């Protein structure tokens, strides 16, 4: 099985809805508001401290560590999910 096939299987197994619920709880918004492409800062009115809290909670929950450059990329559910898939598939 190729690496891309393994990543695809992992992506399917990694539940985006669970991630959506987690992010919504952190941000104290309805899960429906956390659409795949809703920008945390612009669309959900999240300030920089709340955005940092999202990252910290995700790091703890999923046992990963984001680099400073990666932190700037976690701006939507889709980007958070994609980064977590990469991190978890690589571990």
C-alpha positions in Angstrom: 0.0 0.0 0.0 1.4 3.4 -1.0 1.8 6.3 1.3 -0.9 8.3 -0.4 -3.3 5.3 0.0 -2.5 5.1 3.7 -3.0 8.9 4.1 -6.4 8.6 2.3 -7.5 5.8 4.7 -6.3 7.8 7.7 -8.1 10.9 6.4 -11.3 8.9 6.2 -10.8 7.5 9.7 -9.9 10.9 11.2 -13.3 12.4 12.0 -13.7 15.9 10.9 -17.0 16.2 12.7 -15.3 15.4 16.0 -12.8 18.2 15.2 -15.6 20.6 14.3 -17.3 19.9 17.7 -14.0 20.4 19.5 -13.3 23.7 17.8 -16.8 24.9 18.4 -16.6 24.1 22.1 -13.3 26.0 22.4 -14.7 29.0 20.5 -18.0 28.8 22.3 -20.0 28.8 19.0 -22.5 26.4 17.4 -20.8 23.6 15.5 -22.8 24.6 12.4 -21.0 28.0 12.5 -17.6 26.2 12.1 -17.9 25.4 8.4 -15.0 23.8 6.6 -13.9 27.2 5.2 -15.1 29.6 7.9 -12.1 31.8 8.8 -11.6 31.7 12.5 -10.5 35.3 12.8 -12.6 37.0 10.0 -15.8 34.9 10.0 -16.0 33.7 13.6 -14.6 36.8 15.2 -11.9 34.9 17.1 -9.1 37.0 18.6 -5.5 35.9 18.6 -5.6 34.5 22.1 -8.6 32.3 21.3 -6.9 31.2 18.1 -3.9 30.2 20.2 -6.1 28.3 22.6 -7.5 26.3 19.7 -4.0 25.3 18.7 -3.0 24.4 22.2 -6.1 22.3 22.8 -5.6 20.5 19.5 -1.9 19.8 20.3 -2.9 18.3 23.7 -5.9 16.3 22.4 -4.1 14.8 19.4 -0.6 14.6 20.9 1.1 16.7 18.2 3.2 19.8 18.1 2.8 22.6 15.6 5.7 24.7 14.4 5.4 28.5 14.5 4.9 28.5 10.7 2.1 25.9 11.0 0.4 27.9 13.6 -0.2 30.7 11.1 -1.9 28.2 8.7 -4.5 27.0 11.2 -7.2 29.5 10.2 -10.1 27.3 9.1 -11.4 23.8 10.1 -10.2 22.5 6.7 -6.7 23.8 7.3 -6.6 22.4 10.9 -7.9 19.1 9.7 -5.4 18.8 6.9 -2.5 19.7 9.2 -3.6 17.2 11.8 -3.9 14.5 9.2 -0.4 15.2 8.1 0.9 15.2 11.6 -0.9 12.1 12.7 -0.1 10.1 9.6 3.6 11.0 10.0 3.8 9.8 13.6 
